[in-house]
Amino acid sequence: MVAEKYAIEFQELGGEVFQNHKVNAIKQTGHTSNIQTSQGDFQTDLTINCAGLYSAKVAQMSQKESLDVKTIP
Ligand SMILES: Cc1cc2nc3c(=O)[nH]c(=O)nc-3n(C[C@H](O)[C@H](O)[C@H](O)COP(=O)(O)OP(=O)(O)OC[C@H]3O[C@@H](n4cnc5c(N)ncnc54)[C@H](O)[C@@H]3O)c2cc1C
């Protein structure tokens, strides 16, 4: 319910919400990230990772070196 409300407000401010887009890889080029998903690629200047228990895994996708972080539930 909270996430749903965030999504509505985000869309009201002009944002777009894409569901069922699994993030498979994140490539950094300078200050831009290329987010590769199961349904296409997206270019972003700012990436907010909110993948819950998979946050550490998604964060690692953008780094070559090991981040050595764990998501603790
Ligand atoms: C069994 C269980 C019971 C719980 N009970 C409670 C409770 O009673 N009270 C409480 O406060 N908390 C509870 N929690 C914890 C609660 O679920 C989390 O604190 C909360 O859901 C975290 O929200 P979040 O938005 O950070 O992550 P999530 O709700 O986990 O959302 C993460 C999202 O990221 C998506 N995602 C992951 N990897 C990728 C990827 N590669 N590409 C694209 N999307 C991806 C997932 O599909 C998911 O939609 C419980 C957890 C579990 C497992």
The ligand as a Gaussian input file, in Angstrom:
#p B3LYP/6-31G(d) Opt

LIG

0 1
 C        8.280000     -13.689000       5.730000
 C        8.541000     -12.220000       6.005000
 C        7.730000     -11.545000       6.911000
 C        7.957000     -10.198000       7.196000
 N        7.145000      -9.559000       8.089000
 C        7.317000      -8.261000       8.359000
 C        6.444000      -7.564000       9.265000
 O        5.526000      -8.136000       9.819000
 N        6.693000      -6.252000       9.496000
 C        7.705000      -5.586000       8.902000
 O        7.866000      -4.398000       9.137000
 N        8.526000      -6.212000       8.024000
 C        8.367000      -7.525000       7.734000
 N        9.186000      -8.155000       6.865000
 C       10.251000      -7.420000       6.276000
 C        9.691000      -6.619000       5.112000
 O        9.281000      -7.546000       4.113000
 C       10.771000      -5.752000       4.595000
 O       11.302000      -4.967000       5.607000
 C       10.205000      -4.830000       3.499000
 O        9.428000      -5.531000       2.582000
 C       11.378000      -4.234000       2.794000
 O       10.862000      -3.408000       1.782000
 P       11.758000      -3.050000       0.581000
 O       10.958000      -2.142000      -0.291000
 O       13.092000      -2.549000       1.069000
 O       12.050000      -4.432000      -0.165000
 P       11.046000      -5.442000      -0.822000
 O        9.641000      -5.269000      -0.359000
 O       11.686000      -6.795000      -0.664000
 O       11.077000      -5.012000      -2.352000
 C       12.202000      -5.258000      -3.147000
 C       11.722000      -5.349000      -4.578000
 O       12.872000      -5.412000      -5.407000
 C       12.594000      -6.341000      -6.425000
 N       13.865000      -6.849000      -6.982000
 C       14.798000      -7.635000      -6.410000
 N       15.805000      -7.899000      -7.255000
 C       15.501000      -7.259000      -8.403000
 C       16.152000      -7.156000      -9.676000
 N       17.322000      -7.755000      -9.961000
 N       15.529000      -6.434000     -10.641000
 C       14.348000      -5.818000     -10.403000
 N       13.688000      -5.863000      -9.230000
 C       14.260000      -6.587000      -8.242000
 C       11.768000      -7.437000      -5.760000
 O       11.060000      -8.168000      -6.743000
 C       10.877000      -6.593000      -4.884000
 O        9.718000      -6.184000      -5.572000
 C        8.995000      -9.502000       6.553000
 C        9.799000     -10.197000       5.626000
 C        9.584000     -11.528000       5.356000
 C       10.454000     -12.272000       4.361000

